Amino acid sequence: MANTHGGSQEEALKRAFKFLSYRPRSEAEVQAKLTQSGFSPQDVNAILEKLRSLNLLNDETFARNWARGRAEGRGYGPLRIERELRQKGIGPSMIRETLRETFGEGEGREKARALLEKKFRGKDLEDQKILRRAVAFLQRRGYRGSDITEILKTPVED
């Protein structure tokens, strides 16, 4: 896509502000958006630097808030959150640290148990059909097979 903006950093900055106004973004997301909009690599790098200096772009804060929001707001487990952060361009070491902060040592076992109790309250988990639904539910949410097994005392494949 040709840059119809004359490559001005001012225009790139406006575009970045607008993109960031919808929701927080990772650095990789902003970089991809500006590049896709046709801005030069030099302009994109200058804008990323400017946004970092204004503290409007901070991958560590972004990852921490994203993980907390997905875990608490949606009940997502570590595997799903890890995949989402990877897609957003967050590095492996930052992802590991973020998941450790978000889930602690139990890696989400308690969150999974609470989610299961809420979703399947009053259901007979001895019933194989209901048990399979519970396992599939927790897997879709991104919980590890070992955690699901521990909670349900039933072997599960990741």
N, CA and C atoms as an extended XYZ file, in Angstrom:
474
Properties=species:S:1:pos:R:3:atomname:S:1:resname:S:1:resid:I:1 pbc="F F F"
N         0.855       -1.185        0.000 N   MET     1
C         0.000        0.000        0.000 CA  MET     1
C         0.892        1.236        0.000 C   MET     1
N         0.677        2.095       -0.928 N   ALA     2
C         1.488        3.306       -1.023 CA  ALA     2
C         1.129        4.252        0.110 C   ALA     2
N         2.136        4.948        0.590 N   ASN     3
C         1.896        5.890        1.673 CA  ASN     3
C         1.315        7.169        1.089 C   ASN     3
N         0.070        7.403        1.376 N   THR     4
C        -0.612        8.602        0.873 CA  THR     4
C        -0.430        9.778        1.823 C   THR     4
N         0.384        9.564        2.860 N   HIS     5
C         0.534       10.596        3.886 CA  HIS     5
C         1.831       11.372        3.750 C   HIS     5
N         2.534       11.164        2.624 N   GLY     6
C         3.779       11.881        2.437 CA  GLY     6
C         4.852       11.447        3.424 C   GLY     6
N         4.614       10.330        4.135 N   GLY     7
C         5.618        9.787        5.042 CA  GLY     7
C         5.862       10.635        6.277 C   GLY     7
N         4.995       11.576        6.556 N   SER     8
C         5.262       12.461        7.686 CA  SER     8
C         5.135       11.721        9.009 C   SER     8
N         6.088       11.987        9.893 N   GLN     9
C         6.038       11.378       11.218 CA  GLN     9
C         4.830       11.883       11.992 C   GLN     9
N         4.445       13.114       11.712 N   GLU    10
C         3.272       13.669       12.396 CA  GLU    10
C         2.025       12.839       12.067 C   GLU    10
N         1.882       12.495       10.798 N   GLU    11
C         0.733       11.688       10.373 CA  GLU    11
C         0.821       10.281       10.973 C   GLU    11
N         2.028        9.725       11.026 N   ALA    12
C         2.224        8.399       11.623 CA  ALA    12
C         1.872        8.425       13.114 C   ALA    12
N         2.256        9.500       13.788 N   LEU    13
C         1.954        9.634       15.204 CA  LEU    13
C         0.438        9.728       15.422 C   LEU    13
N        -0.239       10.511       14.576 N   LYS    14
C        -1.705       10.606       14.672 CA  LYS    14
C        -2.337        9.230       14.492 C   LYS    14
N        -1.848        8.482       13.508 N   ARG    15
C        -2.388        7.148       13.232 CA  ARG    15
C        -2.163        6.236       14.442 C   ARG    15
N        -0.980        6.315       15.041 N   ALA    16
C        -0.665        5.488       16.205 CA  ALA    16
C        -1.560        5.858       17.393 C   ALA    16
N        -1.747        7.160       17.634 N   PHE    17
C        -2.623        7.598       18.729 CA  PHE    17
C        -4.041        7.058       18.535 C   PHE    17
N        -4.525        7.140       17.309 N   LYS    18
C        -5.883        6.650       17.028 CA  LYS    18
C        -5.964        5.142       17.295 C   LYS    18
N        -4.964        4.400       16.813 N   PHE    19
C        -4.918        2.948       16.990 CA  PHE    19
C        -4.871        2.589       18.479 C   PHE    19
N        -4.117        3.355       19.247 N   LEU    20
C        -3.998        3.103       20.689 CA  LEU    20
C        -5.234        3.561       21.468 C   LEU    20
N        -6.053        4.407       20.859 N   SER    21
C        -7.219        4.929       21.573 CA  SER    21
C        -8.305        3.875       21.770 C   SER    21
N        -8.325        2.851       20.909 N   TYR    22
C        -9.366        1.824       21.019 CA  TYR    22
C        -9.118        0.894       22.202 C   TYR    22
N        -7.856        0.470       22.346 N   ARG    23
C        -7.444       -0.374       23.464 CA  ARG    23
C        -5.926       -0.377       23.496 C   ARG    23
N        -5.339       -0.760       24.629 N   PRO    24
C        -3.873       -0.852       24.678 CA  PRO    24
C        -3.360       -1.845       23.630 C   PRO    24
N        -2.173       -1.612       23.131 N   ARG    25
C        -1.574       -2.468       22.101 CA  ARG    25
C        -0.141       -2.809       22.467 C   ARG    25
N         0.329       -3.905       21.888 N   SER    26
C         1.739       -4.243       22.033 CA  SER    26
C         2.520       -3.445       20.991 C   SER    26
N         3.808       -3.362       21.209 N   GLU    27
C         4.677       -2.650       20.273 CA  GLU    27
C         4.590       -3.275       18.878 C   GLU    27
N         4.568       -4.602       18.821 N   ALA    28
C         4.496       -5.299       17.533 CA  ALA    28
C         3.201       -4.960       16.790 C   ALA    28
N         2.103       -4.810       17.515 N   GLU    29
C         0.831       -4.463       16.875 CA  GLU    29
C         0.889       -3.065       16.261 C   GLU    29
N         1.447       -2.111       17.003 N   VAL    30
C         1.553       -0.733       16.497 CA  VAL    30
C         2.503       -0.699       15.301 C   VAL    30
N         3.611       -1.401       15.417 N   GLN    31
C         4.574       -1.447       14.316 CA  GLN    31
C         3.924       -2.025       13.060 C   GLN    31
N         3.196       -3.116       13.204 N   ALA    32
C         2.531       -3.745       12.057 CA  ALA    32
C         1.496       -2.805       11.437 C   ALA    32
N         0.730       -2.122       12.273 N   LYS    33
C        -0.304       -1.215       11.783 CA  LYS    33
C         0.315       -0.063       10.982 C   LYS    33
N         1.371        0.540       11.521 N   LEU    34
C         2.007        1.671       10.828 CA  LEU    34
C         2.678        1.214        9.532 C   LEU    34
N         3.315        0.053        9.574 N   THR    35
C         3.958       -0.481        8.377 CA  THR    35
C         2.911       -0.777        7.307 C   THR    35
N         1.810       -1.390        7.727 N   GLN    36
C         0.708       -1.712        6.817 CA  GLN    36
C         0.113       -0.427        6.229 C   GLN    36
N         0.148        0.654        6.991 N   SER    37
C        -0.396        1.931        6.524 CA  SER    37
C         0.566        2.636        5.567 C   SER    37
N         1.739        2.040        5.340 N   GLY    38
C         2.642        2.560        4.332 CA  GLY    38
C         3.699        3.526        4.829 C   GLY    38
N         3.900        3.602        6.119 N   PHE    39
C         4.933        4.497        6.634 CA  PHE    39
C         6.293        3.821        6.527 C   PHE    39
N         7.338        4.598        6.346 N   SER    40
C         8.690        4.060        6.171 CA  SER    40
C         9.174        3.443        7.483 C   SER    40
N        10.098        2.474        7.385 N   PRO    41
C        10.652        1.868        8.598 CA  PRO    41
C        11.274        2.919        9.535 C   PRO    41
N        11.906        3.946        8.966 N   GLN    42
C        12.506        4.992        9.799 CA  GLN    42
C        11.421        5.744       10.569 C   GLN    42
N        10.335        6.106        9.889 N   ASP    43
C         9.234        6.798       10.560 CA  ASP    43
C         8.605        5.905       11.630 C   ASP    43
N         8.401        4.636       11.302 N   VAL    44
C         7.797        3.698       12.257 CA  VAL    44
C         8.676        3.594       13.502 C   VAL    44
N         9.979        3.427       13.321 N   ASN    45
C        10.888        3.314       14.466 CA  ASN    45
C        10.891        4.590       15.303 C   ASN    45
N        10.864        5.736       14.639 N   ALA    46
C        10.842        7.015       15.365 CA  ALA    46
C         9.561        7.137       16.199 C   ALA    46
N         8.437        6.722       15.632 N   ILE    47
C         7.152        6.811       16.336 CA  ILE    47
C         7.130        5.842       17.520 C   ILE    47
N         7.645        4.627       17.316 N   LEU    48
C         7.690        3.654       18.416 CA  LEU    48
C         8.535        4.209       19.566 C   LEU    48
N         9.660        4.816       19.226 N   GLU    49
C        10.533        5.419       20.245 CA  GLU    49
C         9.798        6.530       20.992 C   GLU    49
N         9.102        7.373       20.239 N   LYS    50
C         8.340        8.487       20.826 CA  LYS    50
C         7.256        7.951       21.776 C   LYS    50
N         6.517        6.931       21.334 N   LEU    51
C         5.445        6.350       22.150 CA  LEU    51
C         6.004        5.703       23.419 C   LEU    51
N         7.170        5.051       23.298 N   ARG    52
C         7.806        4.470       24.487 CA  ARG    52
C         8.200        5.577       25.463 C   ARG    52
N         8.761        6.668       24.933 N   SER    53
C         9.210        7.755       25.807 CA  SER    53
C         8.032        8.438       26.509 C   SER    53
N         6.869        8.430       25.873 N   LEU    54
C         5.659        8.993       26.482 CA  LEU    54
C         4.958        7.973       27.387 C   LEU    54
N         5.545        6.777       27.468 N   ASN    55
C         4.979        5.663       28.235 CA  ASN    55
C         3.594        5.253       27.730 C   ASN    55
N         3.374        5.441       26.442 N   LEU    56
C         2.117        4.995       25.829 CA  LEU    56
C         2.282        3.613       25.216 C   LEU    56
N         3.523        3.145       25.204 N   LEU    57
C         3.824        1.837       24.638 CA  LEU    57
C         4.806        1.156       25.586 C   LEU    57
N         4.337        0.100       26.251 N   ASN    58
C         5.169       -0.621       27.201 CA  ASN    58
C         4.696       -2.073       27.183 C   ASN    58
N         5.464       -2.929       26.509 N   ASP    59
C         5.050       -4.324       26.360 CA  ASP    59
C         4.895       -5.054       27.690 C   ASP    59
N         5.726       -4.711       28.663 N   GLU    60
C         5.631       -5.386       29.955 CA  GLU    60
C         4.293       -5.070       30.631 C   GLU    60
N         3.936       -3.797       30.656 N   THR    61
C         2.656       -3.381       31.238 CA  THR    61
C         1.491       -3.951       30.423 C   THR    61
N         1.626       -3.893       29.102 N   PHE    62
C         0.584       -4.430       28.227 CA  PHE    62
C         0.348       -5.907       28.535 C   PHE    62
N         1.419       -6.694       28.577 N   ALA    63
C         1.297       -8.140       28.798 CA  ALA    63
C         0.670       -8.434       30.156 C   ALA    63
N         1.120       -7.725       31.174 N   ARG    64
C         0.605       -7.933       32.535 CA  ARG    64
C        -0.904       -7.641       32.588 C   ARG    64
N        -1.309       -6.498       32.024 N   ASN    65
C        -2.729       -6.122       32.049 CA  ASN    65
C        -3.575       -7.049       31.186 C   ASN    65
N        -3.046       -7.436       30.024 N   TRP    66
C        -3.775       -8.338       29.126 CA  TRP    66
C        -4.028       -9.668       29.836 C   TRP    66
N        -2.979      -10.226       30.436 N   ALA    67
C        -3.096      -11.525       31.100 CA  ALA    67
C        -4.075      -11.459       32.270 C   ALA    67
N        -3.961      -10.413       33.088 N   ARG    68
C        -4.855      -10.284       34.240 CA  ARG    68
C        -6.303      -10.162       33.767 C   ARG    68
N        -6.534       -9.333       32.757 N   GLY    69
C        -7.888       -9.143       32.243 CA  GLY    69
C        -8.486      -10.415       31.676 C   GLY    69
N        -7.679      -11.188       30.948 N   ARG    70
C        -8.177      -12.421       30.343 CA  ARG    70
C        -8.398      -13.499       31.399 C   ARG    70
N        -7.526      -13.548       32.406 N   ALA    71
C        -7.663      -14.571       33.451 CA  ALA    71
C        -8.851      -14.261       34.352 C   ALA    71
N        -8.945      -13.004       34.793 N   GLU    72
C       -10.009      -12.649       35.733 CA  GLU    72
C       -11.327      -12.382       35.027 C   GLU    72
N       -11.282      -11.695       33.914 N   GLY    73
C       -12.507      -11.314       33.223 CA  GLY    73
C       -13.157      -12.433       32.447 C   GLY    73
N       -12.334      -13.283       31.833 N   ARG    74
C       -12.887      -14.332       30.975 CA  ARG    74
C       -12.620      -15.739       31.474 C   ARG    74
N       -11.814      -15.849       32.523 N   GLY    75
C       -11.506      -17.174       33.059 CA  GLY    75
C       -10.547      -17.969       32.186 C   GLY    75
N        -9.738      -17.287       31.375 N   TYR    76
C        -8.813      -17.987       30.493 CA  TYR    76
C        -7.633      -18.527       31.284 C   TYR    76
N        -7.126      -19.663       30.840 N   GLY    77
C        -6.000      -20.311       31.476 CA  GLY    77
C        -4.678      -19.908       30.846 C   GLY    77
N        -3.596      -20.414       31.422 N   PRO    78
C        -2.258      -20.003       30.980 CA  PRO    78
C        -1.939      -20.351       29.524 C   PRO    78
N        -2.410      -21.481       29.026 N   LEU    79
C        -2.087      -21.858       27.646 CA  LEU    79
C        -2.725      -20.899       26.640 C   LEU    79
N        -3.967      -20.540       26.891 N   ARG    80
C        -4.654      -19.634       25.975 CA  ARG    80
C        -4.045      -18.230       26.033 C   ARG    80
N        -3.760      -17.761       27.226 N   ILE    81
C        -3.169      -16.432       27.386 CA  ILE    81
C        -1.774      -16.400       26.762 C   ILE    81
N        -1.018      -17.470       26.939 N   GLU    82
C         0.318      -17.543       26.321 CA  GLU    82
C         0.205      -17.427       24.803 C   GLU    82
N        -0.732      -18.147       24.211 N   ARG    83
C        -0.925      -18.107       22.752 CA  ARG    83
C        -1.312      -16.697       22.304 C   ARG    83
N        -2.231      -16.060       23.027 N   GLU    84
C        -2.662      -14.703       22.658 CA  GLU    84
C        -1.505      -13.706       22.741 C   GLU    84
N        -0.709      -13.785       23.800 N   LEU    85
C         0.424      -12.856       23.954 CA  LEU    85
C         1.466      -13.084       22.858 C   LEU    85
N         1.684      -14.346       22.516 N   ARG    86
C         2.620      -14.656       21.424 CA  ARG    86
C         2.128      -14.030       20.124 C   ARG    86
N         0.828      -14.130       19.855 N   GLN    87
C         0.242      -13.542       18.644 CA  GLN    87
C         0.379      -12.021       18.637 C   GLN    87
N         0.464      -11.436       19.815 N   LYS    88
C         0.576       -9.985       19.922 CA  LYS    88
C         2.027       -9.525       19.922 C   LYS    88
N         2.956      -10.454       19.709 N   GLY    89
C         4.354      -10.103       19.560 CA  GLY    89
C         5.136       -9.966       20.861 C   GLY    89
N         4.610      -10.526       21.935 N   ILE    90
C         5.312      -10.469       23.224 CA  ILE    90
C         6.335      -11.613       23.261 C   ILE    90
N         7.540      -11.333       23.748 N   GLY    91
C         8.626      -12.323       23.787 CA  GLY    91
C         8.413      -13.409       24.818 C   GLY    91
N         9.031      -14.575       24.579 N   PRO    92
C         8.861      -15.744       25.460 CA  PRO    92
C         9.192      -15.495       26.932 C   PRO    92
N        10.291      -14.793       27.221 N   SER    93
C        10.653      -14.594       28.628 CA  SER    93
C         9.647      -13.679       29.328 C   SER    93
N         9.154      -12.674       28.610 N   MET    94
C         8.148      -11.782       29.200 CA  MET    94
C         6.831      -12.537       29.408 C   MET    94
N         6.503      -13.438       28.495 N   ILE    95
C         5.288      -14.244       28.637 CA  ILE    95
C         5.400      -15.131       29.881 C   ILE    95
N         6.544      -15.807       30.040 N   ARG    96
C         6.733      -16.683       31.223 CA  ARG    96
C         6.574      -15.893       32.515 C   ARG    96
N         7.214      -14.728       32.578 N   GLU    97
C         7.144      -13.891       33.779 CA  GLU    97
C         5.700      -13.437       34.041 C   GLU    97
N         5.018      -13.037       32.984 N   THR    98
C         3.633      -12.574       33.099 CA  THR    98
C         2.720      -13.687       33.602 C   THR    98
N         2.883      -14.888       33.065 N   LEU    99
C         2.050      -16.015       33.496 CA  LEU    99
C         2.343      -16.384       34.944 C   LEU    99
N         3.613      -16.307       35.335 N   ARG   100
C         3.981      -16.600       36.726 CA  ARG   100
C         3.310      -15.592       37.662 C   ARG   100
N         3.318      -14.316       37.271 N   GLU   101
C         2.654      -13.276       38.086 CA  GLU   101
C         1.145      -13.487       38.135 C   GLU   101
N         0.565      -13.827       36.999 N   THR   102
C        -0.890      -13.941       36.892 CA  THR   102
C        -1.435      -15.164       37.613 C   THR   102
N        -0.747      -16.291       37.475 N   PHE   103
C        -1.285      -17.545       37.993 CA  PHE   103
C        -0.559      -18.086       39.214 C   PHE   103
N         0.588      -17.538       39.551 N   GLY   104
C         1.338      -18.048       40.692 CA  GLY   104
C         1.873      -19.437       40.419 C   GLY   104
N         2.247      -20.132       41.459 N   GLU   105
C         2.865      -21.449       41.307 CA  GLU   105
C         1.864      -22.517       40.882 C   GLU   105
N         0.607      -22.373       41.268 N   GLY   106
C        -0.401      -23.374       40.926 CA  GLY   106
C        -0.787      -23.345       39.457 C   GLY   106
N        -0.201      -22.378       38.699 N   GLU   107
C        -0.464      -22.266       37.262 CA  GLU   107
C        -1.954      -22.260       36.920 C   GLU   107
N        -2.749      -21.731       37.782 N   GLY   108
C        -4.155      -21.565       37.434 CA  GLY   108
C        -5.079      -22.662       37.895 C   GLY   108
N        -4.547      -23.620       38.632 N   ARG   109
C        -5.386      -24.741       39.080 CA  ARG   109
C        -6.582      -24.248       39.898 C   ARG   109
N        -6.332      -23.283       40.792 N   GLU   110
C        -7.430      -22.757       41.610 CA  GLU   110
C        -8.454      -22.004       40.762 C   GLU   110
N        -7.958      -21.221       39.787 N   LYS   111
C        -8.875      -20.502       38.894 CA  LYS   111
C        -9.714      -21.489       38.086 C   LYS   111
N        -9.078      -22.558       37.627 N   ALA   112
C        -9.794      -23.580       36.853 CA  ALA   112
C       -10.855      -24.248       37.708 C   ALA   112
N       -10.495      -24.548       38.948 N   ARG   113
C       -11.444      -25.205       39.864 CA  ARG   113
C       -12.657      -24.297       40.112 C   ARG   113
N       -12.396      -23.012       40.355 N   ALA   114
C       -13.492      -22.066       40.600 CA  ALA   114
C       -14.382      -21.930       39.364 C   ALA   114
N       -13.764      -21.878       38.203 N   LEU   115
C       -14.506      -21.766       36.945 CA  LEU   115
C       -15.391      -22.997       36.742 C   LEU   115
N       -14.834      -24.164       37.019 N   LEU   116
C       -15.559      -25.424       36.877 CA  LEU   116
C       -16.751      -25.463       37.833 C   LEU   116
N       -16.523      -25.039       39.072 N   GLU   117
C       -17.604      -25.051       40.059 CA  GLU   117
C       -18.728      -24.105       39.653 C   GLU   117
N       -18.363      -22.970       39.090 N   LYS   118
C       -19.370      -22.000       38.667 CA  LYS   118
C       -20.167      -22.522       37.461 C   LYS   118
N       -19.463      -23.055       36.470 N   LYS   119
C       -20.098      -23.481       35.223 CA  LYS   119
C       -20.883      -24.785       35.374 C   LYS   119
N       -20.355      -25.684       36.199 N   PHE   120
C       -20.980      -27.007       36.303 CA  PHE   120
C       -21.581      -27.265       37.681 C   PHE   120
N       -21.990      -26.196       38.376 N   ARG   121
C       -22.608      -26.323       39.694 CA  ARG   121
C       -23.870      -27.192       39.580 C   ARG   121
N       -23.968      -28.152       40.471 N   GLY   122
C       -25.160      -29.011       40.497 CA  GLY   122
C       -25.154      -30.099       39.439 C   GLY   122
N       -24.129      -30.170       38.621 N   LYS   123
C       -24.063      -31.212       37.584 CA  LYS   123
C       -23.276      -32.402       38.135 C   LYS   123
N       -23.622      -33.580       37.667 N   ASP   124
C       -22.963      -34.801       38.120 CA  ASP   124
C       -21.721      -35.057       37.270 C   ASP   124
N       -20.555      -34.737       37.811 N   LEU   125
C       -19.313      -34.931       37.068 CA  LEU   125
C       -18.896      -36.401       36.993 C   LEU   125
N       -19.667      -37.281       37.635 N   GLU   126
C       -19.425      -38.719       37.488 CA  GLU   126
C       -19.992      -39.187       36.145 C   GLU   126
N       -20.996      -38.477       35.643 N   ASP   127
C       -21.598      -38.796       34.339 CA  ASP   127
C       -20.548      -38.510       33.258 C   ASP   127
N       -20.226      -39.524       32.456 N   GLN   128
C       -19.147      -39.397       31.461 CA  GLN   128
C       -19.396      -38.285       30.440 C   GLN   128
N       -20.639      -38.105       30.047 N   LYS   129
C       -20.965      -37.062       29.069 CA  LYS   129
C       -20.692      -35.670       29.666 C   LYS   129
N       -21.121      -35.460       30.895 N   ILE   130
C       -20.908      -34.172       31.572 CA  ILE   130
C       -19.419      -33.979       31.861 C   ILE   130
N       -18.752      -35.055       32.254 N   LEU   131
C       -17.320      -34.991       32.518 CA  LEU   131
C       -16.554      -34.574       31.249 C   LEU   131
N       -16.913      -35.166       30.107 N   ARG   132
C       -16.258      -34.800       28.836 CA  ARG   132
C       -16.509      -33.339       28.496 C   ARG   132
N       -17.721      -32.864       28.751 N   ARG   133
C       -18.030      -31.445       28.502 CA  ARG   133
C       -17.203      -30.538       29.396 C   ARG   133
N       -17.040      -30.943       30.662 N   ALA   134
C       -16.253      -30.147       31.609 CA  ALA   134
C       -14.786      -30.095       31.170 C   ALA   134
N       -14.248      -31.236       30.754 N   VAL   135
C       -12.860      -31.295       30.285 CA  VAL   135
C       -12.688      -30.404       29.060 C   VAL   135
N       -13.585      -30.542       28.098 N   ALA   136
C       -13.497      -29.746       26.868 CA  ALA   136
C       -13.615      -28.252       27.178 C   ALA   136
N       -14.492      -27.907       28.103 N   PHE   137
C       -14.671      -26.504       28.502 CA  PHE   137
C       -13.358      -25.932       29.032 C   PHE   137
N       -12.713      -26.654       29.945 N   LEU   138
C       -11.464      -26.173       30.538 CA  LEU   138
C       -10.330      -26.155       29.508 C   LEU   138
N       -10.310      -27.110       28.595 N   GLN   139
C        -9.287      -27.111       27.548 CA  GLN   139
C        -9.447      -25.889       26.636 C   GLN   139
N       -10.673      -25.582       26.263 N   ARG   140
C       -10.918      -24.401       25.403 CA  ARG   140
C       -10.499      -23.123       26.099 C   ARG   140
N       -10.651      -23.089       27.419 N   ARG   141
C       -10.261      -21.906       28.176 CA  ARG   141
C        -8.754      -21.792       28.327 C   ARG   141
N        -8.033      -22.856       27.995 N   GLY   142
C        -6.578      -22.777       28.018 CA  GLY   142
C        -5.912      -23.315       29.266 C   GLY   142
N        -6.558      -24.265       29.925 N   TYR   143
C        -5.940      -24.876       31.100 CA  TYR   143
C        -5.201      -26.146       30.679 C   TYR   143
N        -4.114      -26.443       31.378 N   ARG   144
C        -3.273      -27.604       31.066 CA  ARG   144
C        -3.983      -28.900       31.436 C   ARG   144
N        -3.706      -29.927       30.654 N   GLY   145
C        -4.272      -31.248       30.917 CA  GLY   145
C        -3.954      -31.741       32.309 C   GLY   145
N        -2.727      -31.478       32.775 N   SER   146
C        -2.327      -31.934       34.116 CA  SER   146
C        -3.167      -31.253       35.199 C   SER   146
N        -3.493      -29.974       34.997 N   ASP   147
C        -4.334      -29.261       35.968 CA  ASP   147
C        -5.765      -29.789       35.934 C   ASP   147
N        -6.271      -30.026       34.740 N   ILE   148
C        -7.638      -30.548       34.596 CA  ILE   148
C        -7.716      -31.930       35.246 C   ILE   148
N        -6.699      -32.775       35.006 N   THR   149
C        -6.645      -34.108       35.598 CA  THR   149
C        -6.662      -34.020       37.120 C   THR   149
N        -5.848      -33.109       37.649 N   GLU   150
C        -5.757      -32.931       39.099 CA  GLU   150
C        -7.110      -32.513       39.673 C   GLU   150
N        -7.790      -31.592       39.001 N   ILE   151
C        -9.077      -31.089       39.486 CA  ILE   151
C       -10.153      -32.168       39.409 C   ILE   151
N       -10.195      -32.878       38.273 N   LEU   152
C       -11.253      -33.863       38.050 CA  LEU   152
C       -10.849      -35.284       38.436 C   LEU   152
N        -9.552      -35.467       38.753 N   LYS   153
C        -9.026      -36.802       39.089 CA  LYS   153
C        -9.312      -37.784       37.953 C   LYS   153
N        -9.227      -37.271       36.709 N   THR   154
C        -9.465      -38.083       35.532 CA  THR   154
C        -8.362      -37.767       34.518 C   THR   154
N        -7.726      -38.780       33.932 N   PRO   155
C        -6.682      -38.504       32.938 CA  PRO   155
C        -7.243      -37.755       31.728 C   PRO   155
N        -6.476      -36.748       31.275 N   VAL   156
C        -6.890      -35.905       30.161 CA  VAL   156
C        -5.706      -35.727       29.232 C   VAL   156
N        -5.958      -35.691       27.944 N   GLU   157
C        -4.887      -35.441       26.969 CA  GLU   157
C        -4.838      -33.958       26.663 C   GLU   157
N        -3.623      -33.388       26.604 N   ASP   158
C        -3.455      -31.959       26.269 CA  ASP   158
C        -3.795      -31.730       24.819 C   ASP   158
